Amino acid sequence: MILHNVTRKTVLAKEPRRARAFFTRMRGMIGRRFSDDFDALVFEHCSAVHSLFMSQPIDLLFLSGDNRIVHQRTAFPPWRLCEGCRAAVLTIELPAGTLARTGTQTGDYIDLDVELLPELNARPSGLAGTAPAPTNLFGDKS
């Protein structure tokens, strides 16, 4: 359950979560903080985000369909209307400082063949054997 920067051989996030439902996507990081329980928020079919009502800066990655970074933004400040990239099909929000710490750059390949919880608001049930199946966000790469 880890997001890797394959190009740099670094770990970007150990506990990524998917934002799929409409309200989860709109809320994003509003009123939330990254923690040990989740350290990245992944938006599929997304090429722009806002930081309205947020209290902390975030790092942003915008990925193309082949999982290459086509745009990035470090420490995107709160209360900004929009940041985006037309070529992006997926956006990842990370804690500020992650991109600098990992040396992540535009053009790097990000491994998205990871297991993501279906929703950020999903709660563990505490029952054995209830983990979600691994998810490949972009289909088979054969």
MDAnalysis code that builds the backbone (N, CA, C; Angstrom):
import MDAnalysis as mda
import numpy as np

u = mda.Universe.empty(426, n_residues=142, atom_resindex=np.repeat(np.arange(142), 3), trajectory=True)
u.add_TopologyAttr("name", ["N", "CA", "C"] * 142)
u.add_TopologyAttr("resid", np.arange(1, 143))
u.add_TopologyAttr("resname", ["MET", "ILE", "LEU", "HIS", "ASN", "VAL", "THR", "ARG", "LYS", "THR", "VAL", "LEU", "ALA", "LYS", "GLU", "PRO", "ARG", "ARG", "ALA", "ARG", "ALA", "PHE", "PHE", "THR", "ARG", "MET", "ARG", "GLY", "MET", "ILE", "GLY", "ARG", "ARG", "PHE", "SER", "ASP", "ASP", "PHE", "ASP", "ALA", "LEU", "VAL", "PHE", "GLU", "HIS", "CYS", "SER", "ALA", "VAL", "HIS", "SER", "LEU", "PHE", "MET", "SER", "GLN", "PRO", "ILE", "ASP", "LEU", "LEU", "PHE", "LEU", "SER", "GLY", "ASP", "ASN", "ARG", "ILE", "VAL", "HIS", "GLN", "ARG", "THR", "ALA", "PHE", "PRO", "PRO", "TRP", "ARG", "LEU", "CYS", "GLU", "GLY", "CYS", "ARG", "ALA", "ALA", "VAL", "LEU", "THR", "ILE", "GLU", "LEU", "PRO", "ALA", "GLY", "THR", "LEU", "ALA", "ARG", "THR", "GLY", "THR", "GLN", "THR", "GLY", "ASP", "TYR", "ILE", "ASP", "LEU", "ASP", "VAL", "GLU", "LEU", "LEU", "PRO", "GLU", "LEU", "ASN", "ALA", "ARG", "PRO", "SER", "GLY", "LEU", "ALA", "GLY", "THR", "ALA", "PRO", "ALA", "PRO", "THR", "ASN", "LEU", "PHE", "GLY", "ASP", "LYS", "SER"])
u.atoms.positions = np.array([
    [0.836, -1.176, 0.000],
    [0.000, 0.000, 0.000],
    [0.889, 1.250, 0.000],
    [1.791, 1.339, -0.951],
    [2.782, 2.417, -0.967],
    [2.825, 3.054, -2.356],
    [2.953, 4.383, -2.403],
    [3.178, 5.088, -3.668],
    [4.683, 5.281, -3.828],
    [5.229, 4.732, -4.910],
    [6.669, 4.826, -5.166],
    [6.968, 5.798, -6.302],
    [8.044, 6.551, -6.152],
    [8.634, 7.256, -7.276],
    [9.689, 6.297, -7.810],
    [9.365, 5.610, -8.891],
    [10.248, 4.585, -9.443],
    [11.534, 5.211, -9.968],
    [11.435, 6.374, -10.590],
    [12.600, 7.051, -11.158],
    [13.641, 7.360, -10.087],
    [13.203, 7.851, -8.949],
    [14.107, 8.265, -7.861],
    [14.314, 7.173, -6.814],
    [13.553, 6.077, -6.947],
    [13.627, 4.981, -5.968],
    [13.333, 5.485, -4.551],
    [12.246, 6.250, -4.437],
    [11.840, 6.790, -3.141],
    [10.367, 6.485, -2.882],
    [9.988, 6.521, -1.625],
    [8.599, 6.322, -1.213],
    [7.950, 7.687, -1.033],
    [6.833, 7.900, -1.738],
    [6.088, 9.153, -1.597],
    [5.049, 9.061, -0.492],
    [4.388, 7.922, -0.367],
    [3.338, 7.762, 0.641],
    [3.210, 6.293, 1.019],
    [3.051, 6.042, 2.302],
    [2.883, 4.671, 2.791],
    [1.423, 4.295, 2.984],
    [0.544, 5.280, 3.135],
    [-0.884, 5.026, 3.368],
    [-1.748, 5.938, 2.498],
    [-1.693, 5.787, 1.173],
    [-2.520, 6.640, 0.309],
    [-3.998, 6.270, 0.396],
    [-4.849, 7.252, 0.179],
    [-6.300, 7.039, 0.162],
    [-6.866, 7.618, -1.126],
    [-7.951, 7.032, -1.581],
    [-8.622, 7.476, -2.800],
    [-9.764, 8.418, -2.426],
    [-9.915, 9.496, -3.189],
    [-11.072, 10.391, -3.064],
    [-11.925, 10.153, -4.301],
    [-13.011, 9.382, -4.134],
    [-13.818, 9.011, -5.292],
    [-15.215, 9.625, -5.248],
    [-15.861, 9.620, -4.105],
    [-17.220, 10.160, -3.994],
    [-17.205, 11.676, -4.189],
    [-18.298, 12.211, -4.703],
    [-18.388, 13.634, -5.028],
    [-17.990, 14.520, -3.845],
    [-18.591, 14.306, -2.685],
    [-18.309, 15.178, -1.543],
    [-16.905, 14.960, -0.986],
    [-16.401, 13.756, -1.063],
    [-15.023, 13.499, -0.641],
    [-14.060, 14.234, -1.549],
    [-14.335, 14.243, -2.845],
    [-13.489, 14.963, -3.802],
    [-13.555, 16.466, -3.574],
    [-14.741, 16.989, -3.313],
    [-14.886, 18.428, -3.083],
    [-14.202, 18.846, -1.781],
    [-14.324, 18.012, -0.759],
    [-13.732, 18.348, 0.532],
    [-12.219, 18.206, 0.497],
    [-11.731, 17.143, -0.110],
    [-10.287, 16.930, -0.157],
    [-9.674, 16.996, 1.228],
    [-8.747, 17.917, 1.428],
    [-8.049, 18.054, 2.706],
    [-8.666, 19.118, 3.613],
    [-9.811, 19.673, 3.252],
    [-10.449, 20.689, 4.091],
    [-10.818, 20.062, 5.434],
    [-10.320, 20.654, 6.506],
    [-10.616, 20.162, 7.845],
    [-9.891, 18.883, 8.222],
    [-8.944, 18.459, 7.406],
    [-8.182, 17.233, 7.677],
    [-6.698, 17.554, 7.735],
    [-5.979, 16.670, 8.354],
    [-4.519, 16.747, 8.356],
    [-3.988, 15.366, 7.969],
    [-2.866, 15.367, 7.268],
    [-2.224, 14.095, 6.972],
    [-1.752, 13.484, 8.290],
    [-1.720, 12.158, 8.351],
    [-1.342, 11.466, 9.585],
    [-0.717, 10.124, 9.232],
    [-0.453, 9.324, 10.259],
    [0.064, 7.974, 10.028],
    [-0.983, 7.096, 9.354],
    [-2.273, 7.435, 9.517],
    [-3.348, 6.649, 8.919],
    [-3.502, 6.905, 7.426],
    [-3.194, 8.110, 6.974],
    [-3.170, 8.388, 5.540],
    [-2.240, 9.557, 5.271],
    [-1.395, 9.400, 4.247],
    [-0.403, 10.425, 3.950],
    [-0.411, 10.841, 2.483],
    [-1.480, 10.525, 1.780],
    [-1.667, 11.002, 0.407],
    [-3.135, 10.845, 0.051],
    [-3.617, 11.762, -0.760],
    [-4.992, 11.709, -1.239],
    [-4.935, 11.678, -2.761],
    [-5.509, 10.635, -3.366],
    [-5.424, 10.394, -4.804],
    [-6.778, 10.692, -5.448],
    [-6.765, 11.578, -6.451],
    [-7.966, 11.957, -7.194],
    [-7.845, 11.433, -8.620],
    [-8.640, 10.425, -8.962],
    [-8.654, 9.901, -10.326],
    [-9.483, 10.827, -11.205],
    [-9.179, 10.871, -12.488],
    [-9.907, 11.696, -13.455],
    [-9.981, 13.137, -12.969],
    [-8.837, 13.686, -12.586],
    [-8.776, 15.025, -12.005],
    [-7.544, 15.745, -12.541],
    [-7.742, 16.954, -13.048],
    [-6.618, 17.726, -13.564],
    [-6.450, 19.068, -12.865],
    [-7.283, 19.364, -11.857],
    [-7.166, 20.628, -11.124],
    [-7.748, 20.474, -9.725],
    [-7.170, 21.196, -8.778],
    [-7.646, 21.186, -7.396],
    [-7.649, 22.605, -6.851],
    [-8.364, 22.799, -5.742],
    [-8.361, 24.088, -5.042],
    [-7.860, 23.855, -3.622],
    [-7.529, 24.941, -2.929],
    [-7.141, 24.822, -1.518],
    [-7.957, 25.780, -0.651],
    [-9.157, 26.120, -1.125],
    [-10.037, 26.979, -0.345],
    [-10.374, 26.308, 0.980],
    [-10.399, 27.075, 2.034],
    [-10.759, 26.616, 3.380],
    [-9.734, 25.667, 4.003],
    [-8.610, 25.451, 3.351],
    [-7.580, 24.586, 3.931],
    [-6.730, 25.392, 4.908],
    [-6.108, 24.706, 5.859],
    [-5.319, 25.390, 6.882],
    [-3.817, 25.187, 6.725],
    [-3.410, 24.339, 5.780],
    [-1.988, 24.049, 5.628],
    [-1.643, 23.896, 4.154],
    [-0.398, 24.210, 3.780],
    [0.013, 23.989, 2.390],
    [0.148, 22.494, 2.099],
    [0.073, 22.148, 0.815],
    [0.223, 20.759, 0.382],
    [1.101, 20.713, -0.859],
    [1.735, 19.581, -1.092],
    [2.435, 19.326, -2.347],
    [1.452, 18.647, -3.290],
    [1.570, 18.962, -4.584],
    [0.666, 18.412, -5.591],
    [1.449, 17.742, -6.707],
    [0.961, 16.588, -7.141],
    [1.478, 15.916, -8.334],
    [0.338, 15.750, -9.320],
    [0.601, 16.052, -10.583],
    [-0.368, 15.854, -11.659],
    [0.243, 14.841, -12.612],
    [-0.448, 13.707, -12.804],
    [0.083, 12.603, -13.595],
    [-0.683, 12.414, -14.891],
    [0.052, 12.005, -15.919],
    [-0.544, 11.651, -17.207],
    [-1.066, 10.220, -17.133],
    [-1.670, 9.759, -18.212],
    [-2.221, 8.410, -18.269],
    [-1.184, 7.318, -18.138],
    [0.085, 7.628, -18.399],
    [1.142, 6.623, -18.254],
    [1.906, 6.779, -16.934],
    [1.297, 7.465, -15.974],
    [1.838, 7.630, -14.616],
    [3.105, 8.475, -14.543],
    [3.306, 9.332, -15.517],
    [4.431, 10.270, -15.492],
    [3.954, 11.601, -14.928],
    [4.818, 12.241, -14.153],
    [4.481, 13.553, -13.610],
    [4.572, 14.576, -14.738],
    [3.448, 15.241, -15.014],
    [3.432, 16.273, -16.053],
    [3.465, 17.673, -15.446],
    [3.180, 17.769, -14.156],
    [3.246, 19.056, -13.454],
    [3.297, 18.763, -11.967],
    [3.978, 19.614, -11.235],
    [4.002, 19.475, -9.786],
    [4.019, 20.852, -9.154],
    [3.587, 20.906, -7.924],
    [3.577, 22.174, -7.186],
    [3.969, 21.873, -5.748],
    [5.001, 22.542, -5.272],
    [5.423, 22.345, -3.890],
    [4.789, 23.407, -3.005],
    [4.376, 23.003, -1.842],
    [3.806, 23.893, -0.825],
    [2.718, 24.803, -1.399],
    [1.759, 24.203, -2.105],
    [0.614, 24.958, -2.626],
    [-0.128, 25.538, -1.423],
    [-0.206, 26.872, -1.318],
    [-0.737, 27.481, -0.097],
    [-2.252, 27.360, 0.036],
    [-2.735, 27.468, 1.282],
    [-4.187, 27.484, 1.504],
    [-4.826, 28.696, 0.829],
    [-6.111, 28.578, 0.600],
    [-6.944, 29.660, 0.071],
    [-6.568, 30.065, -1.353],
    [-6.185, 29.108, -2.172],
    [-5.948, 29.368, -3.592],
    [-7.089, 28.736, -4.379],
    [-7.525, 29.434, -5.413],
    [-8.684, 28.987, -6.174],
    [-8.398, 27.733, -6.985],
    [-7.253, 27.694, -7.670],
    [-7.047, 26.554, -8.560],
    [-5.583, 26.370, -8.903],
    [-5.193, 25.118, -9.020],
    [-3.908, 24.716, -9.579],
    [-4.204, 23.483, -10.400],
    [-3.654, 23.435, -11.594],
    [-3.952, 22.286, -12.422],
    [-3.059, 22.172, -13.629],
    [-3.359, 21.157, -14.433],
    [-2.608, 20.870, -15.642],
    [-3.529, 20.119, -16.598],
    [-3.748, 20.670, -17.774],
    [-4.666, 20.052, -18.744],
    [-4.251, 18.635, -19.134],
    [-2.967, 18.351, -19.142],
    [-2.485, 17.031, -19.559],
    [-2.668, 15.965, -18.479],
    [-3.030, 16.362, -17.275],
    [-3.144, 15.417, -16.159],
    [-4.467, 14.668, -16.185],
    [-4.416, 13.403, -15.767],
    [-5.626, 12.598, -15.595],
    [-5.784, 12.153, -14.142],
    [-4.793, 12.446, -13.323],
    [-4.811, 12.042, -11.931],
    [-4.012, 13.059, -11.122],
    [-4.509, 13.387, -9.936],
    [-3.830, 14.331, -9.052],
    [-3.612, 13.672, -7.699],
    [-2.436, 13.911, -7.134],
    [-2.109, 13.390, -5.808],
    [-1.765, 14.559, -4.896],
    [-2.435, 14.619, -3.734],
    [-2.120, 15.612, -2.711],
    [-1.265, 14.930, -1.652],
    [-0.166, 15.594, -1.286],
    [0.788, 15.057, -0.315],
    [1.114, 16.120, 0.729],
    [1.643, 15.725, 1.877],
    [2.074, 16.728, 2.850],
    [3.152, 17.630, 2.254],
    [3.101, 18.916, 2.592],
    [4.116, 19.857, 2.112],
    [5.498, 19.358, 2.530],
    [6.449, 19.437, 1.615],
    [7.811, 18.990, 1.868],
    [8.122, 17.613, 1.321],
    [7.101, 16.858, 0.945],
    [7.313, 15.497, 0.437],
    [8.119, 15.506, -0.859],
    [7.780, 16.397, -1.785],
    [8.463, 16.417, -3.081],
    [9.925, 16.821, -2.929],
    [10.210, 17.792, -2.072],
    [11.597, 18.198, -1.834],
    [12.377, 17.077, -1.148],
    [11.764, 16.449, -0.155],
    [12.427, 15.374, 0.594],
    [12.791, 14.196, -0.301],
    [11.939, 13.887, -1.272],
    [12.156, 12.722, -2.135],
    [12.852, 13.069, -3.448],
    [13.065, 14.357, -3.707],
    [13.707, 14.766, -4.958],
    [12.832, 14.557, -6.179],
    [11.535, 14.447, -5.983],
    [10.591, 14.183, -7.068],
    [10.570, 15.341, -8.057],
    [10.572, 14.998, -9.356],
    [10.610, 16.013, -10.410],
    [9.647, 15.663, -11.535],
    [9.300, 16.675, -12.314],
    [8.470, 16.472, -13.496],
    [9.152, 15.453, -14.409],
    [8.372, 14.516, -14.935],
    [8.895, 13.459, -15.792],
    [9.116, 12.147, -15.064],
    [9.166, 12.169, -13.740],
    [9.359, 10.940, -12.966],
    [8.158, 10.008, -13.144],
    [8.423, 8.704, -13.037],
    [7.378, 7.684, -13.130],
    [6.932, 7.300, -11.727],
    [5.632, 7.359, -11.481],
    [5.062, 7.022, -10.183],
    [4.331, 5.691, -10.291],
    [4.671, 4.748, -9.410],
    [4.029, 3.434, -9.379],
    [2.698, 3.553, -8.658],
    [1.616, 3.347, -9.405],
    [0.274, 3.414, -8.840],
    [-0.373, 2.044, -8.748],
    [0.389, 0.990, -8.906],
    [-0.136, -0.366, -8.728],
    [-0.127, -0.673, -7.241],
    [-0.970, 0.060, -6.530],
    [-1.009, -0.048, -5.074],
    [-2.426, -0.331, -4.622],
    [-2.538, -0.767, -3.409],
    [-3.838, -0.985, -2.793],
    [-4.256, 0.330, -2.145],
    [-5.406, 0.849, -2.538],
    [-5.939, 2.072, -1.950],
    [-7.273, 1.759, -1.298],
    [-7.520, 2.328, -0.153],
    [-8.858, 2.189, 0.409],
    [-9.834, 2.862, -0.537],
    [-11.020, 2.317, -0.702],
    [-11.977, 2.887, -1.641],
    [-12.300, 4.344, -1.355],
    [-12.398, 4.730, -0.125],
    [-12.734, 6.103, 0.231],
    [-11.898, 6.542, 1.416],
    [-11.646, 7.818, 1.487],
    [-10.912, 8.376, 2.607],
    [-11.647, 8.118, 3.911],
    [-12.957, 8.166, 3.893],
    [-13.751, 8.024, 5.109],
    [-13.975, 6.576, 5.522],
    [-13.420, 5.617, 4.779],
    [-13.594, 4.204, 5.123],
    [-12.956, 3.931, 6.479],
    [-13.634, 3.163, 7.278],
    [-13.143, 2.818, 8.609],
    [-12.833, 1.324, 8.644],
    [-11.693, 0.943, 9.243],
    [-11.405, -0.483, 9.361],
    [-12.468, -1.159, 10.216],
    [-12.878, -2.334, 9.811],
    [-13.933, -3.035, 10.545],
    [-13.383, -3.833, 11.716],
    [-12.079, -4.077, 11.713],
    [-11.490, -4.865, 12.781],
    [-11.631, -6.363, 12.559],
    [-12.250, -6.774, 11.462],
    [-12.433, -8.188, 11.172],
    [-11.314, -8.680, 10.275],
    [-10.799, -9.831, 10.555],
    [-9.738, -10.405, 9.733],
    [-10.271, -10.721, 8.347],
    [-9.417, -10.538, 7.346],
    [-9.773, -10.894, 5.980],
    [-10.689, -9.907, 5.285],
    [-10.798, -8.675, 5.785],
    [-11.694, -7.704, 5.164],
    [-10.946, -6.626, 4.395],
    [-9.665, -6.803, 4.184],
    [-8.896, -5.801, 3.454],
    [-9.348, -5.754, 2.005],
    [-9.365, -4.534, 1.398],
    [-9.774, -4.433, 0.005],
    [-8.756, -5.090, -0.922],
    [-9.222, -5.529, -2.068],
    [-8.338, -6.145, -3.053],
    [-7.422, -5.090, -3.657],
    [-6.211, -5.462, -4.095],
    [-5.317, -4.508, -4.741],
    [-5.987, -3.887, -5.968],
    [-5.672, -2.615, -6.193],
    [-6.286, -1.867, -7.284],
    [-5.212, -1.319, -8.201],
    [-5.354, -1.540, -9.489],
    [-4.501, -0.922, -10.487],
    [-5.326, 0.196, -11.100],
    [-4.933, 1.443, -10.885],
    [-5.735, 2.589, -11.290],
    [-5.877, 2.741, -12.795],
    [-4.946, 2.206, -13.567],
    [-4.976, 2.436, -15.006],
    [-5.073, 1.157, -15.820],
    [-5.559, 0.092, -15.234],
    [-5.733, -1.142, -15.994],
    [-4.439, -1.916, -16.124],
    [-4.501, -2.973, -16.883],
    [-3.366, -3.864, -17.069],
    [-2.286, -3.189, -17.882],
    [-1.029, -3.301, -17.462],
    [0.093, -2.673, -18.167],
    [0.911, -3.711, -18.919],
    [0.302, -4.723, -19.441],
    [1.011, -5.800, -20.130],
    [1.687, -5.300, -21.366],
])
